[in-house]
């Protein structure tokens, strides 16, 4: 756009007549010749008045650069959109001209005309301000959602406590399954099928136990089964691989779901103004539906992140393990050519691999096992549930009371102990 600036900069030369839009060459310094200065300076002629007074003032300012002489004059018509749409007195002025039989095209210079134009410009500015303010109110809704998603994504990039968060998502899923399959339908098989399809884990309950089980007990059972499976998978694939897999699972799920969410919100915003015909505030309706959609989005992100982390297995491991039918702990698989910022595509199965199933389901010849080498361990201390309150003492002497799931990592790492 430099050629526009060059054209505008030459407007101050003697004999120059430059035709430009009111937005062309903004910020360009127009220097006038000495002969032009003596003749009266730069003359600005406007063919209409802009909707905003600010633009008109900028054009007037071109004629008086840093104290240079100059003049400005604007020509308008009573049929201009500014007067016709926003100037209430425009029709009145036209009727006065007709009654006085003023010839068409005659120039009229009167304070009433100037006041009419200024009044119309004020109405346009107020209307534009209202539109911008409304858009900001809509954008604030998306900004709040964007902050939540970006915070979760930044946390996933750092890779801290992703396993603990995935287990918290499992608790949410278990709570939903309890409400769906116990409170509403009392269907044990459907609950076991859902757990098997999403977590590749088995819920060991009979019909009587399932009918009498409480919500917290059901959640603990599901979390216990999922942690047992996840631990076996971690031992099989190595901790480093699982940390990388957790990061990819969360990042890819957030990216995919967020893109879909943005399209959904655009569709909602496009048609929400129609609610005004039903005597409803479109902004309030937009906020309400946007909140419901966002809560659903977070639930889908949690669920699909868990499915990805639990159900994905590298193909190289499945091949080697299916051939030998036993785990190989000597070599840990790695995700090759994996960039967490790309849209990765993975496939997974709903069936638990044979090498990660419980020992009772493995095809093992009992005659080959040495019964004398089998040692049975019996739990002495009472088992602590993930939601149970515990009191722990840290190495620095501080004592805290938290749910066990929040201090589980510190207890395992030896940073604190239960008192």
N, C-alpha and C positions, 0 to 999 in steps of 0.2 A: 504493500500500500504506500510505498515511498513516493510513487509518482503523483499521488493525490496531494501529498504534503508539498511537493515541488510546485504544483499548479497553484495551490492556495498561497504559497509564499510569494508568488509573483503578482498577487492581486494589488499590491501597493505601488506598482510601477505606473508611470504616466501613460494614459490612454488605455490601460488594461480594463477589460470587462470580463469578470469571472463569474460563471454560473455554476452554483454548487448546491448540494443539499445542506440542510442545517446541521448535519452530523459530519460533513466532510472536513478533513484537515483540523480536527480539534487538537489544540495544543501547539499548532504551528505558528511561529512568530511571523507576523506580516509587517515588514518594514516598508515605510513609504519614502518616496524620493522627495528631495527638497522642493522641487517644482510642485509636486502633489501637495506638500505641506502648505505652500503658499496659496495654492488654489482652494484650500479648504479641507484637505485630508481625505481619508477613505470614506466612501459613501456606501452604506448598507441599505439595500432595498429588499424587503421581504414580501413575498407573494401571498402569505397567509400567516396567521398566528398559530403557534404551536399549542398543543394541549397543556403543556407545562410552562409556567411563567419562567422557570429557570432557563429553558432553552432560548426563549426570546431575549432574556437578559444577556446570555452568552453571546448572541448575535450582535446585540447592541454594543457589547464590550469590545467587539472587533474594531469598531470605528474609533475607539478612544484608547489605543494601546499606549500605556505609560505616559499619559498626558498629551498624546498626539491629537491634533484636531481631527474632526470627523463628524458624520451625521448618520442618522438612521431613520428609515421610514417604512411602515408596514401598510400593505393594502389588503383589505379583507372584503368579503362579500357576505351579505345577510343569508346567502344560501350555503355557506360553508358548514361543514358538519359540526364544527365547534359551536356555532351560533344556533344552528337548526336543532341540535339534539339537547344542548345544555343551556342555551340562552333563552330564558322565559320571555324576555322582552324583545326578542328578535322579530316576532310576528307583529308586535305593537309598533315597532319602528317602521316595518314595511307598510303597515296600514297608514301611518302618518305620511310617509312619502307618497303613497297613492293619493291620499286626500289633498295634499299640497301640489300634486301633479308635477313632481320633480322629475326631470328627464332621466331616462335610464342611463346608467354610467356616470351620473353626476357624482363628484366627490363630496362626501359629507364629513365634516369634522366637527364633532360635538362631544361634550363630556359624557352624554348618555350612551353613546356608542362605546366609548372606552370602558365605562362602567359595566356595560353588558358583556363585553369581552372578558374583563377581569372576573366577573361573577361566574361566567361559564368555565373559565380556567380553574377557579377554585373548586367548583363542583366536580370537574374531571379529576383534579388532584385528590380530593377527598375520596372519590370512588376508587381510584387506583391504590390509595393508601389502604382502604378497606380490603381490597383484593389481596394485596401483599401481606397484610396482617393475617388474613384467613389462610393463605398458603403457609405462612410460618407456623400457624397452629397445627396444620396438617403435618408439616415437616417435623415438628417437635415429637409427634407420636413415633415416627420412624427413627428419629435420632435416639430416643430412649431404647427402642428395640435394638438398634444398631450397636449401642454401647454394651448391652448385655451379650450379644453374639460375639462382638470383637473381644470382650473380656474373656469369654470362654475359649475363644480360638487362641488368644495369646497365652492363656494358661496351658492349653494343649500343646502349643509349640515348645513351651519350657519342659513339658513331659513330667511334671511333678504330680505325684499321688494319683495318677490316672487309674491305676488298678482300684484304689479305694473308691474313687468316684464311680467307676463302672459297677462296683458292688452296691453302691447306694442306688444306682439306677435299677439294679436287679431287685432291690427292696421295693422300689416303686412299682415295677412290673408285678412282683408277687402280691402286692396290695391290690392292684387292679384285678389280678386273676382270682384272688380270694373273693372279691366283691362280685365278679362275674360268674364264677363257677360254684361258689359256695352260698353266697347270700341270695342269688337270683335263681339258680337252676339246680344246685346240689349235684354236680356232675363231676365225679372224680376222674373218669377217663378223659374227659375234655381238658381238665386241668393238667393231667399228666402229659397229654399230647401237646398242649401249649408249651409246657416247660421243656419237653423233649425237642420240640421244633425250634425254640428260641435259644435254649441254653445247652442242648445236647446232654441234659442231665436227667436222672430218674428220681421221681418223688415216691418214696417207699411208704405208702399208706394203704390201709384197707378201707372199705366202705364205712365201717363203724368208727374208725379213727378219724376219718375225714369228716364225718357228720359232727363229731364232738370237738373238733379242733377249733381253737380261737384264731383270731387274725394274727396276733403276734407269734403264736406257735407255728402257724402256716408260713409266715414270712421267714422265721428262723430256719425252718425245714428246707425251704427253697434256697436260701442263702448258703446253708451248710452244704447242700448237694452241689450247688454251682461252684462254691469255693473248692470243694473236693475235686471236681472235674478240672477247674482252672489250674489248680496246683499240679495235677498230673500232666496237663498240657504244658505248663511252664517247665516242669522237669524234663519233658520230652524235647521241647524246642529251645530251651535255654532262656534265662531271664532277659538277656540283651535283646533277643529276637522279640519277646513278648512286649518289652517296653516300646520297641519300634513299631510293632503291630498296633498297640494301643494308641500311639500317636497318630498313625495313619488312619485308623478306624474313626477316631473322633474328628480329625481334620477333614477327611473326605466327606463324612456324613454332614458336618456343619456346612461345608461349601455347597454341596448339592442341595440340601434342604433350604439354605438361605437364598439361593438363586430362585428356587421355586416360590419361596415366600415373597420375594420382591415382585415377581410377576402377579401373584395373587393380590398383593396390596395395590398394585397399579390398577388392576381390574376393579377392585373395590372402590378405589378413589374416583375412578372414571364415572361410575354410575351412582355414587352415594348422594349426589345433589338431588336425585329424583325423590328422595325421602321427604323433601320439603313440601311436596304435593300432599303428603299425608299429615301435614302439620307437625312434623318432627324436625328437630335441629340436625342437619346433616353432619356437623362436626361431632356432636355427642354420639350419634349413631356410628360414625366412623371410629371413634375412640373405643366404643363398646365392642364392635365387631373385630377391630384390630387386636384388642386384648385377647379375645377368645381365640382368634386365629394364632396369635403368638404363643399362648399357652399350649395349644395343640402342636405347634411347631417344636417347642421344647420337648414335649413328650415323644414326638417322632424321632428327634435327634437322640434322645436317651435310649430309646428302644433299638434303633438301628445301629447305634454305636456298640451296644451290648451284643447284638446279633453278629456284627462284623468281628468283634474281638473273640467271641466264643466259637464261631463257626468257620472261620477262615483257617485253612491248613495249606502250607506250601506244597506244591505238586511233587517236588523232589523228595520230600519226606514221606509222602503217602506211597510213592512207588517203592522206595527202599524198604519201608516198614511192611508193606504188603508182601514183599518178596521174602523177608526173613521172619515176619510175624513176631518181632520182638523189638523193643526200643534200642536205639543206638545213641548212647550218651556221649560218645567220643567226639562226634562232630555236630556242631550247632548250625542249623540252617540260617541263612541270611536272606533278606529281601533284596534282590539284585535290581539295580537301576531304579530304585524307588526314590522319588522326589515328592515330599509331602505337600508341595505347593501345586502339584499337577492334579488333574482329575483322574485318579487311578481307578481301574476297573478290576475287581476281584470277584471270583466265584466261590461259593461255598455250598456245602451239602447239609441237609437236615439230619443226616445219619451220623452217629458218633463213630469215628474210626475204630477199628477193632483193637488197635494197639493202645487206645485210651479208654477202653471200656473197663469196668470193674473186673477184678480177677475172677469172680464167679462166672463171668460170661466168656472167659477166654477158653479156647480149645486146648486144654493142657492134659496130658496123660498123668493121672494121679499116681500111677505105679512108678513113674520116674522121679517122684518127689520124695525126699528123705523126710519122713515124719518126725524123726528125732531132732531135725534142725529147726522145726517150727516152734516159735515161742509166742505165747499168748500174753498180751499186756492188758492190764485192767486199770481203768481210770480210777484214781484215788480222790482227786479234788473234783468238786462240782464244776460242770461245764459252764463257761461264761458266754452268754449270748451277745451278739453284736450290739443290741440295743440296751443291754444291762448297764446300769450306772456303776462305775468302779472308782475307787480312790487310788491315785498313783502318786508316788514320790519320785521326783527327778534327782539327778545326780547333784544339782546345785542346791538341793534341800527344799525346793518348792513343792507344794502338795496341791493337786487339782482333782476335782471330781467331774468326770466326763463320761459319755457313753463309750463303751469299750471299742467300738469301731473307729473312734477318733484318735485313740491312743494305741491302737493295736500295733502300728508300725514302730512306734517308740518302744513298746514293750519288747517286740521281737528283736529290735536293734540293741536292746540293753541300755537305752537311755533312761529308762524308768522302770519301776517295779510296782506291782499291786500290793497295797497295804490293807 
